[in-house]
Amino acid sequence: MFNTVSVVGLGYIGLPTAAALSTKGVDVVGVDVDSSTVDLINAGRAPFVEPDLAVAVSGAVAMGRLRATLHPEPAEAYIIAVPTPIGDGREPDLSYVRAAAEAVAGVLQPGTLVVLESTSPPGTTVQLSRWLAEHRSDLTFPHSAGNAADVRVAHCPERVLPGRIMIEMVTNDRLIGGVSEACGTRAKALYELFTQGQCHVTDATTAEMAKLSENAFRDVNIAFANELSVICDQLGIDTADVIALANRHPRVNILQPGPGVGGHCIAVDPWFIVSAAPEQAQLIRTARNVNDGKPAHVIAEVTRTSARFRDPVIACLGLTFKANVDDLRESPALQIVTELAAGDVGRLLVVEPHITELPGQLAGTGQAKLCDMESALHEADVIVLLVDHDAFRPVKRTTLRGKVVFDTRGLWH
């Protein structure tokens, strides 16, 4: 039984995890380096938008089951859910994981469980065990002591979809990767407290690779669709027609192309595989390059077309990395609009129903204005649909008449 659990990192994964645990009678202490995040949570408010999260946080805080702090406190288990970005050279940046290890090491006790939820390169969880050991020579850890270790260390990668996190946090199967067999068993007991899906136990490195493989598989399939769309543009044929006809084959299911790939998972995780096996990961590397290159294709097409107008007005619909969320991380839409603004292609009217102000890198250009959809569509010479938000679906074809339309999501086809 776990009475007190600490969640280190109160972002898009950590806070929903903390809220889910608190509904099962567990006292949860959240830890974050951002004092404003800590203050908001302690006031019963969520620092970002995710369906059902605000109600869950408010209720958990009101019941005294959830509180936040800047520094780790003693607990029976620690769930580390911190960022694992890539650096400029596309190498994994594990500095946040190492910092979390240093932070919790001082309060570890015999019998404590430490779980890494952050999506990580193969071998990171074993390395986490080593980092913890560097700070606690009085305790034993599973990378060297195996099942006899004082502290249990495991990996349980998140597998949720933004916009459905509070649902999938509970319903999805979980991968449990222990540094030892005993670590896996202990971590499984923790996640079974709030997970209705099955918990599949394996070793830590296999669990890390399985999570990365999920996102790399999706990235490769998206890259095929994106490359196909570029080829169709070159040949002067309709990509949507080609895909619809090809998908009539009973064993073909080509995805819809887009302006690129964003978010904290698919745009990042495949590089972890490439970094782990650079000579072998040829297809995965190529898919990443294809998807990373798609925004440049969109920018070139919009720039070329806008040059036909005198003082062109360009309506850019959507900035987030996917539909119906406010998440701008690794967003190809944001990259495209920012580069169009920097290139002074025309006057940009940005429609994004999920934010209230332009992000700094875009606002700083002085070339873009946040606008309502009706005004943007009325004034625009060129319309670029970048995100398939539900709010954009009802647009009538008569509204688009006389405009040049780039529907990068196939929403209006």
C-alpha positions as CSV (number, residue, x, y, z in Angstrom):
1,M,0.0,0.0,0.0
2,F,1.2,3.5,-0.8
3,N,0.0,6.3,1.6
4,T,2.1,9.1,0.3
5,V,3.4,9.6,-3.3
6,S,5.5,12.5,-4.6
7,V,5.2,13.6,-8.2
8,V,8.2,15.5,-9.4
9,G,7.4,17.8,-12.3
10,L,3.8,19.2,-12.5
11,G,3.4,19.6,-16.2
12,Y,1.2,18.0,-18.8
13,I,1.8,14.5,-17.4
14,G,2.9,15.0,-13.8
15,L,-0.1,17.0,-12.7
16,P,-2.8,14.7,-14.2
17,T,-0.9,11.8,-12.6
18,A,-1.0,13.5,-9.3
19,A,-4.7,14.2,-9.6
20,A,-5.5,10.7,-10.6
21,L,-3.6,9.2,-7.7
22,S,-5.2,11.6,-5.2
23,T,-8.7,10.2,-6.2
24,K,-7.6,6.8,-4.9
25,G,-7.0,7.9,-1.3
26,V,-3.3,8.6,-1.7
27,D,-1.8,11.7,-0.3
28,V,0.1,13.3,-3.1
29,V,2.9,15.9,-2.8
30,G,3.7,17.6,-6.1
31,V,7.1,19.1,-6.7
32,D,7.9,21.7,-9.3
33,V,10.7,24.3,-9.7
34,D,8.2,27.0,-10.9
35,S,6.8,28.8,-7.9
36,S,3.9,30.2,-9.9
37,T,2.9,26.6,-10.8
38,V,3.1,25.6,-7.1
39,D,1.0,28.6,-6.0
40,L,-1.7,27.9,-8.6
41,I,-2.0,24.3,-7.7
42,N,-2.1,25.0,-3.9
43,A,-4.9,27.5,-4.8
44,G,-6.8,24.6,-6.4
45,R,-6.2,25.8,-10.0
46,A,-4.6,24.0,-13.0
47,P,-1.8,26.0,-14.7
48,F,-2.8,24.8,-18.2
49,V,-5.9,23.7,-20.1
50,E,-6.8,20.0,-20.3
51,P,-10.3,18.6,-20.2
52,D,-11.4,17.6,-16.7
53,L,-8.1,18.5,-15.1
54,A,-9.2,21.7,-13.4
55,V,-12.1,20.0,-11.6
56,A,-9.8,17.1,-10.5
57,V,-7.1,19.5,-9.2
58,S,-9.6,21.7,-7.4
59,G,-11.3,18.7,-5.8
60,A,-8.0,17.0,-4.7
61,V,-6.7,20.2,-3.1
62,A,-10.0,20.9,-1.4
63,M,-10.0,17.3,0.1
64,G,-6.4,17.8,1.3
65,R,-5.1,15.0,-0.9
66,L,-2.9,17.1,-3.1
67,R,-0.5,19.9,-2.4
68,A,2.5,21.3,-4.2
69,T,5.9,22.4,-3.0
70,L,9.3,23.5,-4.4
71,H,11.4,20.8,-2.7
72,P,10.9,17.1,-2.4
73,E,9.7,15.6,0.9
74,P,9.8,12.1,2.2
75,A,7.4,9.7,0.5
76,E,7.0,6.0,-0.2
77,A,7.2,6.5,-4.0
78,Y,8.5,9.2,-6.3
79,I,7.2,9.6,-9.9
80,I,9.5,11.7,-12.0
81,A,7.7,13.4,-14.9
82,V,10.1,16.1,-16.1
83,P,11.0,17.2,-19.7
84,T,13.4,15.2,-21.8
85,P,14.0,17.5,-24.8
86,I,16.6,17.2,-27.6
87,G,19.4,19.7,-27.9
88,D,20.5,21.7,-31.0
89,G,22.4,18.6,-32.2
90,R,19.3,16.4,-31.8
91,E,21.0,14.6,-28.9
92,P,18.9,13.8,-25.8
93,D,19.0,16.4,-23.0
94,L,18.7,14.4,-19.7
95,S,19.6,17.3,-17.5
96,Y,16.1,17.6,-16.1
97,V,16.1,13.9,-15.1
98,R,19.5,14.2,-13.5
99,A,18.4,17.3,-11.6
100,A,15.3,15.4,-10.4
101,A,17.5,12.6,-9.2
102,E,19.7,14.9,-7.2
103,A,16.6,16.6,-5.7
104,V,15.0,13.4,-4.5
105,A,18.1,11.5,-3.5
106,G,18.4,13.3,-0.2
107,V,15.0,12.1,1.1
108,L,15.1,8.5,-0.1
109,Q,14.6,5.8,2.5
110,P,15.0,2.0,2.4
111,G,11.9,0.6,0.6
112,T,11.3,3.7,-1.5
113,L,10.2,3.4,-5.1
114,V,11.4,5.8,-7.8
115,V,9.6,5.7,-11.2
116,L,10.7,7.6,-14.2
117,E,7.7,8.5,-16.4
118,S,9.6,10.8,-18.7
119,T,10.0,9.4,-22.2
120,S,13.7,8.6,-22.4
121,P,16.4,7.0,-24.5
122,P,17.2,3.4,-23.8
123,G,19.3,3.0,-20.7
124,T,18.1,6.2,-19.0
125,T,16.3,4.4,-16.1
126,V,19.4,2.4,-15.3
127,Q,21.4,5.6,-15.4
128,L,18.9,7.2,-13.1
129,S,19.7,4.4,-10.6
130,R,23.4,5.2,-10.9
131,W,22.7,9.0,-10.4
132,L,20.7,8.3,-7.2
133,A,23.5,6.1,-5.9
134,E,26.1,8.9,-6.4
135,H,24.3,10.9,-3.8
136,R,23.4,8.1,-1.3
137,S,26.3,5.8,-0.6
138,D,24.4,4.6,2.5
139,L,21.7,2.9,0.3
140,T,21.9,0.2,-2.3
141,F,20.4,0.5,-5.7
142,P,19.1,-2.1,-8.3
143,H,21.7,-1.4,-11.1
144,S,24.3,-3.1,-8.8
145,A,22.3,-4.8,-6.1
146,G,19.4,-6.2,-8.1
147,N,16.4,-7.5,-6.2
148,A,18.2,-7.0,-2.9
149,A,18.5,-3.2,-3.4
150,D,17.2,-0.8,-0.7
151,V,15.6,1.4,-3.3
152,R,13.4,0.3,-6.2
153,V,13.8,2.0,-9.6
154,A,11.5,1.6,-12.6
155,H,10.3,3.1,-15.8
156,C,6.6,3.6,-16.7
157,P,6.3,5.8,-19.8
158,E,3.2,8.0,-20.3
159,R,1.0,6.9,-23.2
160,V,-1.7,9.5,-23.3
161,L,-3.2,11.8,-25.9
162,P,-3.4,15.6,-25.1
163,G,-7.1,16.5,-24.9
164,R,-7.9,13.0,-23.4
165,I,-5.2,12.8,-20.7
166,M,-7.5,12.4,-17.8
167,I,-9.4,9.6,-19.5
168,E,-6.4,7.7,-21.0
169,M,-4.4,8.1,-17.8
170,V,-6.8,5.6,-16.3
171,T,-8.0,3.5,-19.2
172,N,-4.8,2.8,-21.2
173,D,-2.5,-0.2,-20.6
174,R,0.8,0.7,-19.0
175,L,4.3,-0.6,-19.6
176,I,6.2,-1.2,-16.4
177,G,10.0,-1.6,-16.8
178,G,11.9,-2.5,-13.7
179,V,15.7,-2.2,-13.3
180,S,15.2,-5.5,-11.4
181,E,12.3,-7.9,-11.2
182,A,11.5,-6.7,-7.7
183,C,11.4,-3.1,-9.0
184,G,8.9,-4.0,-11.7
185,T,6.6,-5.8,-9.2
186,R,6.7,-2.8,-6.8
187,A,6.0,-0.3,-9.6
188,K,3.1,-2.4,-10.9
189,A,1.5,-2.2,-7.4
190,L,1.6,1.6,-7.6
191,Y,0.1,2.0,-11.0
192,E,-2.6,-0.6,-10.3
193,L,-4.0,1.8,-7.7
194,F,-5.4,4.1,-10.4
195,T,-5.0,2.3,-13.8
196,Q,-7.9,0.2,-15.2
197,G,-5.8,-0.9,-18.1
198,Q,-3.4,-3.8,-17.8
199,C,0.1,-3.3,-16.5
200,H,2.7,-5.2,-18.5
201,V,5.9,-5.8,-16.7
202,T,9.3,-6.0,-18.5
203,D,12.8,-4.7,-18.0
204,A,13.5,-1.0,-17.9
205,T,15.3,-0.7,-21.2
206,T,12.7,-2.7,-23.1
207,A,10.0,-0.5,-21.7
208,E,11.9,2.6,-22.8
209,M,12.4,1.2,-26.3
210,A,8.8,0.1,-26.6
211,K,7.5,3.6,-25.9
212,L,9.9,5.1,-28.4
213,S,8.9,2.6,-31.0
214,E,5.3,3.5,-30.6
215,N,6.0,7.1,-31.6
216,A,8.6,6.3,-34.2
217,F,6.1,4.0,-35.9
218,R,3.6,6.8,-36.1
219,D,6.2,9.3,-37.3
220,V,7.2,7.0,-40.2
221,N,3.6,6.6,-41.3
222,I,3.0,10.3,-41.1
223,A,6.3,10.9,-43.1
224,F,5.0,8.7,-45.9
225,A,1.8,10.8,-46.2
226,N,3.8,14.1,-46.0
227,E,6.3,13.0,-48.6
228,L,3.4,11.8,-50.8
229,S,1.7,15.2,-50.6
230,V,4.9,16.9,-51.7
231,I,5.2,14.6,-54.6
232,C,1.6,15.2,-55.6
233,D,2.2,18.9,-55.5
234,Q,5.1,18.5,-57.8
235,L,3.0,16.5,-60.2
236,G,0.0,18.8,-60.0
237,I,-2.5,16.3,-58.7
238,D,-4.7,16.3,-55.6
239,T,-3.2,14.5,-52.7
240,A,-6.5,13.9,-51.0
241,D,-7.8,12.1,-54.2
242,V,-4.8,9.9,-54.4
243,I,-5.0,8.9,-50.8
244,A,-8.7,8.3,-50.9
245,L,-8.4,6.0,-53.9
246,A,-5.3,4.2,-52.6
247,N,-7.1,3.5,-49.3
248,R,-9.8,1.6,-51.2
249,H,-7.4,-1.3,-51.2
250,P,-8.3,-3.5,-48.2
251,R,-4.8,-3.5,-46.8
252,V,-3.8,0.1,-47.3
253,N,-4.5,2.9,-44.8
254,I,-2.5,6.0,-45.7
255,L,-2.8,8.7,-43.1
256,Q,-3.7,12.3,-44.0
257,P,-0.7,14.6,-44.5
258,G,-0.2,17.8,-42.5
259,P,2.1,20.8,-42.2
260,G,4.6,18.8,-40.1
261,V,4.7,17.0,-36.8
262,G,4.7,18.6,-33.4
263,G,4.2,18.0,-29.7
264,H,6.4,16.7,-27.0
265,C,6.4,13.0,-28.3
266,I,6.4,12.3,-32.0
267,A,8.6,15.2,-32.9
268,V,11.2,14.3,-30.3
269,D,11.2,10.6,-29.4
270,P,12.4,9.1,-32.6
271,W,15.6,11.1,-32.2
272,F,16.3,9.1,-29.0
273,I,16.4,5.9,-31.1
274,V,18.6,7.5,-33.7
275,S,21.0,8.7,-31.0
276,A,21.1,5.2,-29.5
277,A,21.8,3.4,-32.8
278,P,22.8,6.0,-35.4
279,E,24.1,3.5,-38.0
280,Q,21.0,1.3,-37.8
281,A,18.2,3.8,-37.5
282,Q,18.2,4.8,-41.2
283,L,14.4,4.8,-41.9
284,I,13.6,6.4,-38.6
285,R,16.1,9.2,-39.2
286,T,14.7,9.8,-42.8
287,A,11.1,10.0,-41.5
288,R,12.2,12.6,-39.0
289,N,13.9,14.6,-41.7
290,V,10.9,14.4,-43.9
291,N,8.5,15.6,-41.2
292,D,10.9,18.3,-40.0
293,G,11.1,19.5,-43.6
294,K,7.4,19.8,-44.3
295,P,7.0,23.3,-42.8
296,A,9.6,24.6,-45.2
297,H,7.5,23.2,-48.1
298,V,4.3,25.0,-46.8
299,I,6.2,28.2,-46.3
300,A,7.6,28.1,-49.9
301,E,4.2,27.5,-51.4
302,V,2.5,30.3,-49.4
303,T,5.3,32.7,-50.1
304,R,5.2,32.0,-53.8
305,T,1.4,32.4,-54.0
306,S,1.3,35.5,-51.9
307,A,3.7,37.3,-54.2
308,R,1.0,37.4,-56.8
309,F,-0.9,40.0,-54.7
310,R,-0.1,43.6,-53.9
311,D,0.1,43.9,-50.1
312,P,-1.3,40.4,-49.5
313,V,-3.3,39.6,-46.4
314,I,-2.8,36.0,-45.2
315,A,-5.1,34.3,-42.7
316,C,-3.3,31.6,-40.7
317,L,-5.7,29.3,-39.0
318,G,-4.2,27.5,-36.0
319,L,-1.0,27.7,-34.0
320,T,-1.1,24.7,-31.7
321,F,0.6,21.4,-32.5
322,K,-2.7,19.5,-32.8
323,A,-6.4,20.1,-32.9
324,N,-8.5,21.3,-29.9
325,V,-5.7,21.9,-27.4
326,D,-3.7,25.0,-26.3
327,D,-0.3,23.2,-26.5
328,L,2.3,25.0,-28.7
329,R,5.2,22.7,-28.0
330,E,7.2,21.8,-31.2
331,S,4.2,23.1,-33.2
332,P,4.8,23.1,-37.0
333,A,2.0,25.6,-37.4
334,L,3.7,28.1,-35.0
335,Q,7.0,27.6,-36.9
336,I,5.3,28.3,-40.2
337,V,3.5,31.4,-39.1
338,T,6.6,32.7,-37.3
339,E,8.8,32.2,-40.4
340,L,6.2,33.8,-42.7
341,A,6.2,36.8,-40.3
342,A,10.0,37.0,-40.2
343,G,10.0,36.9,-44.0
344,D,7.6,39.8,-44.3
345,V,5.5,37.8,-46.8
346,G,2.4,39.9,-46.0
347,R,0.0,41.0,-43.3
348,L,-0.8,38.0,-41.1
349,L,-4.1,37.5,-39.4
350,V,-3.8,34.7,-36.9
351,V,-6.8,32.8,-35.8
352,E,-6.2,30.5,-32.7
353,P,-9.3,29.9,-30.6
354,H,-7.3,28.2,-27.8
355,I,-5.0,31.1,-26.8
356,T,-5.6,34.7,-25.8
357,E,-2.3,36.3,-27.0
358,L,0.4,35.6,-29.5
359,P,3.5,33.7,-28.2
360,G,6.5,35.9,-27.7
361,Q,8.5,34.7,-30.8
362,L,5.6,35.6,-33.1
363,A,4.4,38.8,-31.3
364,G,8.0,40.1,-31.5
365,T,8.0,40.2,-35.3
366,G,5.3,42.9,-35.4
367,Q,3.9,41.3,-38.6
368,A,1.1,39.2,-37.1
369,K,-2.2,40.0,-35.3
370,L,-4.4,37.7,-33.4
371,C,-7.9,38.0,-35.0
372,D,-11.3,36.4,-35.0
373,M,-12.1,34.0,-37.7
374,E,-14.9,36.0,-39.4
375,S,-12.7,39.1,-39.8
376,A,-9.7,37.1,-40.9
377,L,-11.5,35.1,-43.6
378,H,-13.2,38.3,-44.9
379,E,-10.0,40.3,-45.2
380,A,-7.7,37.5,-46.4
381,D,-6.3,37.0,-50.0
382,V,-4.7,33.8,-48.9
383,I,-6.0,31.4,-46.3
384,V,-3.7,28.8,-44.7
385,L,-5.4,26.2,-42.6
386,L,-2.7,24.7,-40.3
387,V,-4.6,23.0,-37.5
388,D,-7.9,21.1,-37.8
389,H,-9.6,22.6,-34.8
390,D,-13.3,21.8,-34.6
391,A,-14.0,25.6,-34.6
392,F,-12.8,25.7,-38.3
393,R,-15.0,22.9,-39.6
394,P,-18.2,24.9,-40.1
395,V,-16.6,27.3,-42.6
396,K,-18.7,27.5,-45.7
397,R,-17.3,27.1,-49.2
398,T,-19.0,30.4,-50.2
399,T,-16.8,32.1,-47.6
400,L,-13.7,30.8,-49.3
401,R,-14.8,31.8,-52.8
402,G,-12.2,34.0,-54.5
403,K,-9.5,33.2,-52.0
404,V,-6.4,31.1,-52.4
405,V,-6.7,28.3,-49.9
406,F,-4.0,26.1,-48.5
407,D,-5.7,23.4,-46.5
408,T,-2.8,21.5,-45.0
409,R,-5.0,19.2,-43.0
410,G,-7.6,18.3,-45.6
411,L,-10.4,19.7,-43.4
412,W,-12.4,21.3,-46.2
413,H,-11.7,18.8,-48.9
